[in-house]
Amino acid sequence: MELAKIEKLLERYEDGKTSLAEENLLREYFLNENVPEHLRSYQLIFMFSANQKKETMQSNPGIKSHKNRRKWYSWTSIAAILIVALGVFFFNDSSRMLNDNDLGTISDEELALEKTKETLNMVSQLMNEGTANLAYLKEFNKTTNKILKTD
């Protein structure tokens, strides 16, 4: 094929005005070994497109399809409904009603005071465990403020 004709087709190709048949002619031309030096960059483009045309998409077992995801969502929603229904059925409030006999079972005031202190100490320890990680958050905020210069 003539070099002038190829250059005209390349100009049309760059402008996006070529047909598929003309692009196939360019692809065939650039797949040959004897391409002038000033057109070698185009050869890379057409060789890449020819290689991409040969490749096919293979299924990846790590990627789940939308059908499987929909099934999973439907099963989780069914499980959630069952958990709520069983919770309402078995753990209703009528079994937790307090009797008058349950109130004030410790008659000794000193023993009641000690039990109250133990209970409050246990609650305090549990609360302190929850706030122990807040020191890291405070340090993070200091660093962020230094970076953003809000101090």
CNS distance restraints for C-alpha pairs under 8 A (distance, minus, plus):
assign (resid   1 and name CA) (resid   5 and name CA) 7.28 0.50 0.50
assign (resid   1 and name CA) (resid   6 and name CA) 7.34 0.50 0.50
assign (resid   1 and name CA) (resid  29 and name CA) 7.83 0.50 0.50
assign (resid   2 and name CA) (resid   6 and name CA) 6.45 0.50 0.50
assign (resid   3 and name CA) (resid   7 and name CA) 6.21 0.50 0.50
assign (resid   4 and name CA) (resid   8 and name CA) 6.25 0.50 0.50
assign (resid   5 and name CA) (resid   9 and name CA) 6.21 0.50 0.50
assign (resid   6 and name CA) (resid  10 and name CA) 6.09 0.50 0.50
assign (resid   6 and name CA) (resid  26 and name CA) 7.11 0.50 0.50
assign (resid   7 and name CA) (resid  11 and name CA) 6.28 0.50 0.50
assign (resid   8 and name CA) (resid  12 and name CA) 6.35 0.50 0.50
assign (resid   9 and name CA) (resid  13 and name CA) 5.94 0.50 0.50
assign (resid   9 and name CA) (resid  18 and name CA) 7.23 0.50 0.50
assign (resid   9 and name CA) (resid  22 and name CA) 7.26 0.50 0.50
assign (resid   9 and name CA) (resid  26 and name CA) 7.50 0.50 0.50
assign (resid  10 and name CA) (resid  14 and name CA) 6.11 0.50 0.50
assign (resid  10 and name CA) (resid  26 and name CA) 7.83 0.50 0.50
assign (resid  11 and name CA) (resid  15 and name CA) 6.35 0.50 0.50
assign (resid  12 and name CA) (resid  16 and name CA) 6.15 0.50 0.50
assign (resid  12 and name CA) (resid  17 and name CA) 5.15 0.50 0.50
assign (resid  12 and name CA) (resid  18 and name CA) 5.66 0.50 0.50
assign (resid  13 and name CA) (resid  17 and name CA) 5.89 0.50 0.50
assign (resid  13 and name CA) (resid  18 and name CA) 5.28 0.50 0.50
assign (resid  13 and name CA) (resid  23 and name CA) 7.47 0.50 0.50
assign (resid  18 and name CA) (resid  22 and name CA) 5.89 0.50 0.50
assign (resid  18 and name CA) (resid  23 and name CA) 6.47 0.50 0.50
assign (resid  19 and name CA) (resid  23 and name CA) 6.29 0.50 0.50
assign (resid  20 and name CA) (resid  24 and name CA) 6.13 0.50 0.50
assign (resid  21 and name CA) (resid  25 and name CA) 6.34 0.50 0.50
assign (resid  22 and name CA) (resid  26 and name CA) 6.33 0.50 0.50
assign (resid  23 and name CA) (resid  27 and name CA) 6.08 0.50 0.50
assign (resid  24 and name CA) (resid  28 and name CA) 6.11 0.50 0.50
assign (resid  25 and name CA) (resid  29 and name CA) 6.17 0.50 0.50
assign (resid  26 and name CA) (resid  30 and name CA) 6.14 0.50 0.50
assign (resid  26 and name CA) (resid  46 and name CA) 7.75 0.50 0.50
assign (resid  27 and name CA) (resid  31 and name CA) 6.13 0.50 0.50
assign (resid  27 and name CA) (resid  46 and name CA) 5.42 0.50 0.50
assign (resid  27 and name CA) (resid  47 and name CA) 7.46 0.50 0.50
assign (resid  27 and name CA) (resid  50 and name CA) 7.49 0.50 0.50
assign (resid  28 and name CA) (resid  32 and name CA) 6.96 0.50 0.50
assign (resid  29 and name CA) (resid  35 and name CA) 7.99 0.50 0.50
assign (resid  30 and name CA) (resid  35 and name CA) 6.62 0.50 0.50
assign (resid  30 and name CA) (resid  42 and name CA) 7.34 0.50 0.50
assign (resid  30 and name CA) (resid  43 and name CA) 4.90 0.50 0.50
assign (resid  30 and name CA) (resid  46 and name CA) 6.43 0.50 0.50
assign (resid  30 and name CA) (resid  47 and name CA) 7.26 0.50 0.50
assign (resid  31 and name CA) (resid  43 and name CA) 6.90 0.50 0.50
assign (resid  31 and name CA) (resid  46 and name CA) 7.27 0.50 0.50
assign (resid  31 and name CA) (resid  47 and name CA) 6.27 0.50 0.50
assign (resid  35 and name CA) (resid  39 and name CA) 6.60 0.50 0.50
assign (resid  35 and name CA) (resid  40 and name CA) 6.55 0.50 0.50
assign (resid  35 and name CA) (resid  43 and name CA) 7.59 0.50 0.50
assign (resid  36 and name CA) (resid  40 and name CA) 6.66 0.50 0.50
assign (resid  39 and name CA) (resid  43 and name CA) 6.66 0.50 0.50
assign (resid  40 and name CA) (resid  44 and name CA) 6.65 0.50 0.50
assign (resid  41 and name CA) (resid  45 and name CA) 6.73 0.50 0.50
assign (resid  42 and name CA) (resid  46 and name CA) 6.33 0.50 0.50
assign (resid  43 and name CA) (resid  47 and name CA) 5.99 0.50 0.50
assign (resid  44 and name CA) (resid  48 and name CA) 6.06 0.50 0.50
assign (resid  45 and name CA) (resid  49 and name CA) 6.35 0.50 0.50
assign (resid  46 and name CA) (resid  50 and name CA) 6.11 0.50 0.50
assign (resid  47 and name CA) (resid  51 and name CA) 6.21 0.50 0.50
assign (resid  48 and name CA) (resid  52 and name CA) 6.14 0.50 0.50
assign (resid  49 and name CA) (resid  53 and name CA) 6.12 0.50 0.50
assign (resid  50 and name CA) (resid  54 and name CA) 6.64 0.50 0.50
assign (resid  51 and name CA) (resid  55 and name CA) 6.67 0.50 0.50
assign (resid  64 and name CA) (resid  68 and name CA) 6.46 0.50 0.50
assign (resid  64 and name CA) (resid  69 and name CA) 7.03 0.50 0.50
assign (resid  65 and name CA) (resid  69 and name CA) 6.57 0.50 0.50
assign (resid  66 and name CA) (resid  70 and name CA) 6.10 0.50 0.50
assign (resid  67 and name CA) (resid  71 and name CA) 6.23 0.50 0.50
assign (resid  68 and name CA) (resid  72 and name CA) 6.17 0.50 0.50
assign (resid  69 and name CA) (resid  73 and name CA) 6.24 0.50 0.50
assign (resid  70 and name CA) (resid  74 and name CA) 6.17 0.50 0.50
assign (resid  71 and name CA) (resid  75 and name CA) 6.19 0.50 0.50
assign (resid  72 and name CA) (resid  76 and name CA) 6.17 0.50 0.50
assign (resid  73 and name CA) (resid  77 and name CA) 6.15 0.50 0.50
assign (resid  74 and name CA) (resid  78 and name CA) 6.26 0.50 0.50
assign (resid  75 and name CA) (resid  79 and name CA) 6.16 0.50 0.50
assign (resid  76 and name CA) (resid  80 and name CA) 6.11 0.50 0.50
assign (resid  77 and name CA) (resid  81 and name CA) 6.27 0.50 0.50
assign (resid  78 and name CA) (resid  82 and name CA) 6.30 0.50 0.50
assign (resid  79 and name CA) (resid  83 and name CA) 6.20 0.50 0.50
assign (resid  80 and name CA) (resid  84 and name CA) 6.25 0.50 0.50
assign (resid  81 and name CA) (resid  85 and name CA) 6.13 0.50 0.50
assign (resid  82 and name CA) (resid  86 and name CA) 6.06 0.50 0.50
assign (resid  83 and name CA) (resid  87 and name CA) 6.01 0.50 0.50
assign (resid  84 and name CA) (resid  88 and name CA) 6.20 0.50 0.50
assign (resid  85 and name CA) (resid  89 and name CA) 6.15 0.50 0.50
assign (resid  86 and name CA) (resid  90 and name CA) 5.91 0.50 0.50
assign (resid  86 and name CA) (resid  91 and name CA) 7.90 0.50 0.50
assign (resid  87 and name CA) (resid  91 and name CA) 5.39 0.50 0.50
assign (resid  87 and name CA) (resid  92 and name CA) 7.51 0.50 0.50
assign (resid  88 and name CA) (resid  92 and name CA) 5.60 0.50 0.50
assign (resid  91 and name CA) (resid  95 and name CA) 7.52 0.50 0.50
assign (resid  92 and name CA) (resid  96 and name CA) 7.84 0.50 0.50
assign (resid  93 and name CA) (resid  97 and name CA) 6.81 0.50 0.50
assign (resid  98 and name CA) (resid 102 and name CA) 6.55 0.50 0.50
assign (resid  98 and name CA) (resid 103 and name CA) 7.93 0.50 0.50
assign (resid  99 and name CA) (resid 103 and name CA) 7.27 0.50 0.50
assign (resid 101 and name CA) (resid 105 and name CA) 7.61 0.50 0.50
assign (resid 106 and name CA) (resid 111 and name CA) 7.30 0.50 0.50
assign (resid 106 and name CA) (resid 112 and name CA) 6.04 0.50 0.50
assign (resid 107 and name CA) (resid 112 and name CA) 7.52 0.50 0.50
assign (resid 108 and name CA) (resid 112 and name CA) 6.22 0.50 0.50
assign (resid 109 and name CA) (resid 113 and name CA) 6.12 0.50 0.50
assign (resid 110 and name CA) (resid 114 and name CA) 6.29 0.50 0.50
assign (resid 111 and name CA) (resid 115 and name CA) 6.17 0.50 0.50
assign (resid 112 and name CA) (resid 116 and name CA) 6.09 0.50 0.50
assign (resid 113 and name CA) (resid 117 and name CA) 6.19 0.50 0.50
assign (resid 114 and name CA) (resid 118 and name CA) 6.21 0.50 0.50
assign (resid 115 and name CA) (resid 119 and name CA) 6.15 0.50 0.50
assign (resid 116 and name CA) (resid 120 and name CA) 6.10 0.50 0.50
assign (resid 117 and name CA) (resid 121 and name CA) 5.96 0.50 0.50
assign (resid 118 and name CA) (resid 122 and name CA) 6.17 0.50 0.50
assign (resid 119 and name CA) (resid 123 and name CA) 6.28 0.50 0.50
assign (resid 120 and name CA) (resid 124 and name CA) 6.03 0.50 0.50
assign (resid 121 and name CA) (resid 125 and name CA) 6.20 0.50 0.50
assign (resid 122 and name CA) (resid 126 and name CA) 6.31 0.50 0.50
assign (resid 123 and name CA) (resid 127 and name CA) 6.17 0.50 0.50
assign (resid 124 and name CA) (resid 128 and name CA) 6.15 0.50 0.50
assign (resid 125 and name CA) (resid 129 and name CA) 6.25 0.50 0.50
assign (resid 126 and name CA) (resid 130 and name CA) 6.55 0.50 0.50
assign (resid 127 and name CA) (resid 131 and name CA) 6.53 0.50 0.50
assign (resid 128 and name CA) (resid 132 and name CA) 6.05 0.50 0.50
assign (resid 129 and name CA) (resid 133 and name CA) 7.87 0.50 0.50
assign (resid 131 and name CA) (resid 135 and name CA) 7.80 0.50 0.50
assign (resid 133 and name CA) (resid 137 and name CA) 6.98 0.50 0.50
assign (resid 134 and name CA) (resid 138 and name CA) 6.21 0.50 0.50
assign (resid 135 and name CA) (resid 139 and name CA) 6.33 0.50 0.50
assign (resid 136 and name CA) (resid 140 and name CA) 6.15 0.50 0.50
assign (resid 137 and name CA) (resid 141 and name CA) 6.18 0.50 0.50
assign (resid 138 and name CA) (resid 142 and name CA) 6.34 0.50 0.50
assign (resid 139 and name CA) (resid 143 and name CA) 6.36 0.50 0.50
assign (resid 140 and name CA) (resid 144 and name CA) 6.12 0.50 0.50
assign (resid 141 and name CA) (resid 145 and name CA) 6.01 0.50 0.50
assign (resid 142 and name CA) (resid 146 and name CA) 6.26 0.50 0.50
assign (resid 143 and name CA) (resid 147 and name CA) 6.30 0.50 0.50
assign (resid 144 and name CA) (resid 148 and name CA) 6.07 0.50 0.50
assign (resid 145 and name CA) (resid 149 and name CA) 5.38 0.50 0.50
assign (resid 145 and name CA) (resid 150 and name CA) 5.16 0.50 0.50
assign (resid 145 and name CA) (resid 151 and name CA) 6.06 0.50 0.50
assign (resid 146 and name CA) (resid 150 and name CA) 6.76 0.50 0.50
assign (resid 146 and name CA) (resid 151 and name CA) 6.73 0.50 0.50
